[in-house]
Amino acid sequence: MTTWKTSDGTMINYEVHGDPTHELPLLLLPGLLGAIETQWRPFLPALTPYYQVIMVDLRGHGRSENRSHDLRPEQMVSDLGELLDHLGLNRVHVAGYNLGGLLGLMLYQADPRRVATLLMHATKFYWTKDALTKMRQQLDPDQMVAKVPGYADQLANEHGAGRWRNLVRQAADLVAYCSDKGPTEGSLGRVQCPVLVSVGDRDELVLLPEALRLSRLLPKGGLLVLPGVRHPFSAIRPVPLIPMMLTFHQKEDGRR
């Protein structure tokens, strides 16, 4: 475990794995309510032979602090930019699950030089009123304890027994904020890095037509559909995702 303080004094937990002499590093971003311990770590053995890999607990998640009273994607993106500066990394490949994919997109929009390629897996870009209402109802810590106690226990273990409830409430507000003030379709035409939009064909949150629409609005967008895969990160299997990731990122490096 390695920690570092942002400009506002927030402690961020991150890890660096692999050989720094490889081509551009690969930044792996967890999803909303996710953490290093449960997302991306199983894929490290398949990725580190090819990339130096940086994994980050997002602000307020896992072992990272949050000194703010809420969660805002702009602040999370600022954290990532500052961390890359701290590590002396000007340009990286990014792979993000769920919220991590959106943050990767926003990182590019904040500074296009930062992001060489972006993989967005199971990233919810389009929110209907009904979908937003349902998600906000699900992001209720009391309802989680009553209906999915195992998941509530997991969140307590990942984020701390004393703070997971507040994190879930902040997550509900963050979803509403992103649906209203997040990146728009109109901004996608200015994204000039290669973007691979990945989704499971059984994803109950990110529907295939949404993922297809998003990929087509990105000038260098592509679509990857994973068969038999639902929304949770735990549903992803290394094959075929890892081979497709490597092909996608390495193409920009000039590797085949």
C-alpha positions in Angstrom: 0.0 0.0 0.0 1.3 3.4 -1.0 -0.3 6.7 -0.1 0.1 10.2 -1.4 -1.6 13.6 -0.5 -3.5 15.7 -3.0 -3.3 19.5 -3.0 -6.2 19.6 -0.5 -4.6 17.2 1.9 -6.6 14.1 1.0 -4.7 10.8 1.3 -5.0 8.7 -1.9 -4.1 5.0 -1.9 -2.4 3.7 -5.0 -0.2 0.8 -6.2 2.4 0.5 -9.0 3.2 -2.9 -10.5 5.4 -4.1 -13.3 8.4 -2.9 -15.3 8.7 0.9 -15.8 10.8 0.3 -18.9 7.7 -0.9 -20.8 5.8 1.5 -23.2 3.3 3.9 -21.8 1.9 2.8 -18.4 -1.6 1.5 -17.9 -3.9 3.3 -15.3 -6.7 1.0 -14.0 -9.7 2.8 -12.4 -12.3 1.0 -10.3 -16.0 1.7 -10.5 -18.4 3.5 -8.1 -18.2 1.8 -4.7 -15.3 -0.3 -6.0 -11.7 -0.6 -4.7 -8.3 -1.9 -5.7 -8.8 -5.0 -3.5 -11.9 -6.3 -5.5 -11.6 -4.8 -8.9 -8.7 -5.2 -11.5 -6.4 -7.0 -9.1 -7.2 -10.4 -10.5 -6.0 -9.2 -13.9 -2.6 -8.0 -12.8 -0.7 -11.2 -13.7 -1.9 -10.9 -17.2 -1.2 -7.2 -17.6 2.2 -6.6 -15.9 4.3 -8.6 -18.4 3.3 -5.9 -20.9 2.7 -2.7 -18.9 3.7 -0.9 -15.8 0.3 -0.8 -14.1 -1.0 1.9 -11.7 -4.1 1.1 -9.6 -5.9 3.7 -7.6 -8.5 3.8 -4.9 -10.7 6.7 -5.9 -11.3 9.5 -3.4 -13.5 8.2 -0.6 -13.2 4.6 -1.7 -11.1 1.7 -0.4 -8.2 3.1 1.6 -8.4 6.6 0.1 -9.7 9.5 2.2 -12.2 12.2 1.2 -11.8 15.5 2.9 -14.8 17.0 1.0 -18.4 16.7 2.2 -19.4 15.1 -1.2 -18.0 13.3 -4.2 -17.6 15.2 -7.5 -16.1 13.7 -10.7 -14.1 16.9 -11.4 -12.3 16.5 -8.0 -11.6 12.8 -8.7 -10.2 13.7 -12.1 -8.0 16.4 -10.5 -6.8 13.8 -8.0 -5.8 11.5 -10.9 -4.0 14.3 -12.7 -2.1 15.2 -9.6 -1.2 11.6 -9.0 0.2 11.2 -12.5 2.2 14.4 -11.9 3.5 13.0 -8.7 4.6 9.8 -10.5 6.2 11.8 -13.3 3.8 10.3 -15.9 2.8 12.7 -18.7 0.8 10.2 -20.7 -0.9 6.9 -20.0 -3.3 4.3 -21.3 -6.5 4.2 -19.2 -8.9 1.3 -18.5 -11.9 2.1 -16.3 -14.8 0.1 -15.0 -18.2 1.9 -14.6 -17.5 5.3 -13.1 -13.8 4.7 -13.8 -14.5 4.8 -17.5 -16.3 8.1 -17.2 -13.4 9.5 -15.2 -11.0 8.4 -17.9 -13.1 10.2 -20.4 -13.1 13.3 -18.3 -9.4 13.0 -17.7 -8.9 13.2 -21.5 -11.3 16.2 -21.7 -9.4 18.0 -19.0 -6.0 17.4 -20.7 -6.0 15.4 -24.0 -2.2 14.9 -23.8 -2.7 12.7 -20.7 -4.7 9.8 -22.3 -3.3 7.7 -25.1 -6.1 5.2 -25.2 -9.2 4.6 -23.1 -11.2 1.5 -22.4 -14.6 2.1 -20.9 -16.2 -1.1 -19.5 -19.8 -1.0 -18.3 -19.8 2.8 -18.1 -23.3 4.3 -17.8 -23.4 7.4 -20.1 -27.1 7.7 -20.6 -29.6 8.1 -17.7 -33.3 8.1 -18.0 -35.4 9.4 -15.2 -36.6 5.9 -14.3 -33.1 4.5 -14.3 -31.8 7.3 -12.1 -34.7 6.9 -9.7 -34.1 3.2 -9.4 -30.4 3.7 -8.9 -30.9 6.2 -6.2 -33.3 3.8 -4.4 -30.7 1.1 -4.6 -28.0 3.4 -3.2 -29.6 3.5 0.2 -27.5 1.9 2.9 -30.5 0.8 5.0 -32.0 -0.9 2.0 -28.7 -2.6 1.3 -28.5 -4.0 4.8 -32.1 -5.3 4.5 -32.1 -6.7 1.0 -28.5 -7.5 0.1 -26.7 -7.9 3.5 -23.8 -9.7 1.9 -23.1 -6.8 -0.3 -23.4 -4.4 2.6 -20.8 -6.5 4.5 -18.5 -6.3 1.5 -18.8 -2.6 1.4 -18.0 -2.4 5.1 -14.9 -4.5 4.6 -13.7 -2.6 1.5 -14.4 1.0 2.7 -14.5 0.8 6.5 -17.3 -0.1 8.8 -17.6 3.4 10.0 -17.8 5.2 6.7 -19.4 2.9 4.1 -22.9 4.2 4.7 -21.9 7.8 4.1 -20.0 6.7 1.0 -23.1 5.1 -0.4 -25.2 8.2 0.2 -22.5 10.3 -1.5 -22.5 7.8 -4.4 -26.2 8.3 -4.9 -25.6 12.1 -5.1 -22.7 11.5 -7.5 -24.8 9.5 -9.9 -27.5 12.3 -9.9 -24.7 14.9 -10.5 -23.1 13.0 -13.4 -26.5 12.4 -15.0 -27.1 16.2 -15.0 -23.7 17.7 -15.3 -21.4 15.0 -16.6 -20.0 14.9 -20.2 -22.5 15.4 -22.9 -23.0 13.9 -26.3 -21.9 17.2 -27.9 -18.5 16.9 -26.2 -17.7 13.4 -27.6 -16.8 14.6 -31.1 -13.7 16.3 -29.6 -12.3 13.1 -28.1 -9.5 12.2 -30.5 -7.9 9.3 -28.7 -9.0 5.7 -29.4 -11.8 4.6 -27.1 -13.0 1.1 -26.8 -16.5 0.9 -25.3 -16.9 -2.5 -23.7 -20.1 -4.0 -22.3 -21.5 -7.4 -21.4 -24.4 -8.6 -23.4 -26.3 -9.3 -20.2 -25.5 -6.0 -18.5 -28.7 -5.0 -16.8 -27.6 -1.3 -16.3 -25.7 -0.5 -19.5 -27.8 -1.7 -22.4 -26.3 -2.7 -25.7 -28.0 0.1 -27.7 -26.5 2.6 -25.3 -23.0 1.3 -25.6 -23.3 1.2 -29.4 -24.6 4.8 -29.5 -21.7 5.9 -27.3 -19.1 4.1 -29.4 -20.4 5.6 -32.7 -20.4 9.2 -31.3 -16.7 8.9 -30.5 -14.5 9.7 -33.6 -12.1 6.8 -32.8 -14.6 4.7 -30.9 -15.0 0.9 -31.0 -17.4 -1.5 -29.4 -16.5 -4.8 -27.6 -19.4 -7.0 -26.5 -18.6 -9.7 -23.9 -20.8 -12.7 -24.2 -22.7 -13.9 -21.1 -21.4 -11.0 -18.9 -23.6 -9.0 -16.5 -22.8 -5.6 -15.0 -20.8 -6.5 -11.8 -17.1 -6.5 -12.1 -17.0 -10.0 -10.7 -18.8 -11.2 -13.8 -15.9 -10.3 -16.1 -13.5 -13.1 -17.1 -9.9 -12.5 -18.2 -10.7 -14.1 -21.5 -11.7 -12.5 -23.8 -11.3 -9.0 -22.1 -7.6 -9.1 -21.5 -6.5 -10.2 -25.0 -8.8 -7.5 -26.4 -7.4 -4.9 -24.0 -3.8 -5.7 -24.9 -4.5 -5.6 -28.7 -6.3 -2.3 -28.3 -3.7 -0.5 -26.1 -0.7 -2.0 -27.9 -1.9 -0.8 -31.3 -1.3 2.8 -30.1 2.1 1.8 -28.8 3.0 0.3 -32.2 3.0 -3.2 -30.8 1.0 -6.1 -32.3 
